[in-house]
């Protein structure tokens, strides 16, 4: 997985980006770039949601 700079999009925007990236993977299952993008968004969203849950 490629290391990227911190994604500063709001959580809801990340959720929508995740849906879009997973649809791209479904549409092109052999596209490694699409899979990597989806994995990065999953990782970022997981970290964000974990941080939000622990800050409550």
N, C-alpha and C positions, 0 to 999 in steps of 0.2 A: 504494500500500500504506500502511495506517495504521501510524504509529509507536506501539509499545506499550512498556510497561515491561519490563524484563528478565524473562524467564520462568525461574523458579527450580525448576521441576519437574525431577526426575531424568531423565536421558537416556532410560531405558527408558519412562518415562511420556510423554515427548515422542514417542517412536516410536509408541506406542499412539495418542496423540492425532492423529498424522499419518494413521494408517490410518483412524481414525474420521472425520477431516475430509475425506479423499479419498472415503470412502464417501458422505459427505453431498453432495459435488460430483457424484458419479456419480448419486445419487438426485435431485438438483435442479440440473442443469447450467446453468440460467439464474439461479441464486441468487448474486448478486454477493457477498453477505455470507459465504456458505459458501466461495466461491472465495478471498476475501480472508483468511479465517481459515486456510485450507489454505496459502496462500502465506506467511503469517506464520509458521506452524509449520515449513514447509520451510526458510525463512530461518534461523529460530532453531536448528533441528536441524542445519543445515549448519554454522553458526558453532560450535555446541557440538562436533560431531564433528571439525571441523578443529582446534579448540583441544585436544581430547583426543588427537588423533593427533600433534600437534606437541609435546605435553608428555611423551611417552613417551621 
